[in-house]
Amino acid sequence: MPAWISWKHLDTDLPLGSPVEKKIEVFQARVWGWQLHIGDLVVNGGKSHDKKEVLKKFPHSGFAALQILMSYFEMIARYETGNENSDSKELFIQGMISVFPEITTYPYAATRNLLNKLWADVRCGFYHLSKPGSGLGVSAIGKPLEFTEDPPHITIDPRKFACAVEEHFQNYISRLKDPTQTALRATFEKRFNRELES
């Protein structure tokens, strides 16, 4: 029996030996349709997948949106770098820096404190406890996130955060669709094929 592999593709839509362009199409539909668009819809509202209806944002959905979006960072680091040997924390940090490169402009200690806190209190808090650890606030601050060191506190604007992650993903997909990006496409395809085999 055919199985769904994205919001609009069945496994029969991706036969053995499919070209990389088809794999990119399925990957884009999967990540956007099952994760990023959902995370964006719950906090921002917008058009449904098929654009036939307009959905309202859900009240008090900030934490739910973050929980949906937090797995993006490890995943995208694996696809962008081909890194299979790092632990989950290191991949999460690589993904955060890819999405938010401005983090690296902070002083080193502040950067590490922010990334460690995002890992422990946000990513792990949501996945292991279904709630963030201490020192996380959700507020409409007009930018995706900010960090204060004393005391250590992260504030995330879920609406801006969702938009930033989606923008990063669309940029990655645009680069993948460029046939001159041979190394990026090869790294992507190797990772995608590995997932198909598991």
C-alpha positions in Angstrom: 0.0 0.0 0.0 1.5 3.4 -0.9 2.6 5.6 2.0 2.7 9.4 2.2 6.3 10.8 2.2 5.2 14.5 2.1 1.9 16.3 2.3 1.5 15.8 -1.4 3.7 12.8 -2.4 3.3 9.1 -2.0 6.3 6.8 -2.0 5.3 5.7 -5.5 6.1 9.2 -6.6 9.7 8.6 -5.9 10.8 5.5 -7.8 14.3 4.0 -7.4 16.8 6.0 -9.3 14.8 9.3 -9.3 16.9 12.4 -10.3 18.1 14.8 -7.6 15.5 17.4 -8.7 12.7 15.0 -7.7 14.3 14.3 -4.4 14.6 18.1 -3.7 10.9 18.5 -4.6 9.9 15.8 -2.2 12.2 17.0 0.6 10.9 20.6 0.2 7.3 19.4 0.3 8.0 17.3 3.4 9.8 19.8 5.5 7.7 22.8 4.5 4.3 20.9 4.5 4.7 18.8 7.6 6.8 21.1 9.8 7.7 24.7 8.9 4.3 25.7 7.4 2.5 24.1 10.3 4.7 26.0 12.8 4.2 29.2 11.0 0.4 28.7 10.7 -0.2 28.2 14.4 1.4 31.5 15.3 0.8 33.6 12.3 -2.2 32.1 10.5 -2.3 32.2 6.7 -3.2 30.1 3.7 -3.7 26.3 4.0 -1.2 24.1 2.1 -3.4 24.0 -1.0 -4.1 27.8 -0.6 -7.9 27.2 -0.7 -8.6 28.5 2.8 -7.3 31.1 5.2 -6.6 29.8 8.7 -6.5 32.0 11.8 -3.5 31.8 14.2 -4.1 29.9 17.4 -4.0 31.9 20.6 -1.3 30.9 23.1 0.5 28.9 20.4 4.0 30.2 20.8 5.4 27.3 22.8 3.7 24.8 20.4 5.2 26.5 17.4 8.7 26.4 19.0 8.3 22.7 19.7 7.4 22.1 16.1 10.3 24.1 14.8 13.1 23.0 17.1 14.0 19.8 15.2 14.8 21.9 12.1 18.3 22.8 13.3 19.8 19.4 13.7 18.2 18.2 10.5 19.4 21.1 8.4 22.9 20.8 9.8 23.0 17.2 8.6 21.8 18.2 5.1 24.0 21.2 4.7 27.3 19.8 6.0 26.9 16.0 5.5 28.1 15.7 9.1 27.0 12.3 10.5 29.5 12.0 13.3 28.7 14.9 15.6 26.4 14.4 18.5 22.9 15.9 18.5 24.0 19.0 20.5 26.8 19.9 18.1 24.4 19.5 15.1 21.8 21.6 16.8 24.4 24.4 17.3 25.6 24.1 13.7 22.0 24.5 12.5 21.3 27.5 14.8 24.4 29.3 13.5 23.4 28.5 9.9 19.9 30.0 10.5 21.1 32.9 12.8 24.7 33.7 11.7 24.5 37.0 13.6 24.9 34.8 16.8 28.6 34.5 15.9 29.1 38.3 16.2 28.5 38.1 20.0 31.5 37.7 22.2 32.6 34.0 22.4 31.5 33.3 25.9 28.1 34.9 25.3 27.7 32.9 22.1 28.4 29.6 23.8 26.1 30.5 26.8 23.3 31.3 24.4 23.8 28.2 22.3 24.1 25.9 25.3 21.0 27.4 26.8 19.0 27.0 23.6 20.1 23.4 23.5 19.4 22.5 27.1 16.4 24.7 28.0 14.6 25.1 24.7 15.4 22.1 22.5 15.8 19.5 25.3 13.1 21.1 27.5 10.5 20.8 24.8 11.5 17.3 23.6 12.0 15.7 27.0 9.7 17.6 29.3 7.2 19.1 26.9 8.1 22.5 28.4 11.1 24.8 28.3 13.6 25.0 31.1 14.0 28.2 33.1 15.1 31.4 31.5 13.0 31.3 28.4 10.4 33.9 27.6 8.0 34.2 24.6 7.1 37.7 23.6 6.5 39.9 20.6 9.9 41.6 20.6 10.0 42.3 16.9 13.0 40.0 16.2 13.4 36.2 16.3 15.4 36.0 19.6 17.5 38.0 22.1 19.7 36.9 24.9 20.8 38.6 28.1 23.7 37.1 30.1 23.1 38.3 33.7 20.9 36.6 34.5 20.9 34.2 31.5 17.6 34.7 29.7 16.4 34.0 26.2 13.4 35.8 24.7 11.9 34.4 21.5 9.3 36.0 19.3 7.7 32.8 17.9 6.1 34.7 14.9 9.5 36.1 13.8 11.3 32.9 14.7 9.0 30.9 12.4 9.5 33.4 9.6 13.3 33.3 10.0 13.4 29.5 9.9 11.1 29.4 6.8 13.2 32.0 5.1 16.4 30.0 5.8 14.8 26.8 4.4 13.6 28.6 1.2 17.1 29.9 0.7 18.6 26.4 1.1 16.1 25.0 -1.4 16.9 27.8 -3.9 20.6 26.9 -3.6 19.8 23.2 -4.1 17.9 23.9 -7.2 20.9 25.6 -8.8 22.7 23.0 -10.9 26.0 24.8 -10.4 25.9 24.0 -6.7 27.3 20.6 -7.3 28.9 20.0 -3.8 25.8 21.1 -2.0 23.5 18.9 -4.1 25.8 15.9 -3.7 25.8 16.3 0.1 22.0 16.7 0.1 21.5 13.6 -2.1 23.8 11.5 0.0 21.8 12.4 3.1 18.4 12.0 1.4 19.4 8.6 0.0 20.5 7.5 3.5 17.1 8.4 4.9 15.4 6.5 2.1 17.4 3.4 3.0 16.5 3.4 6.7 
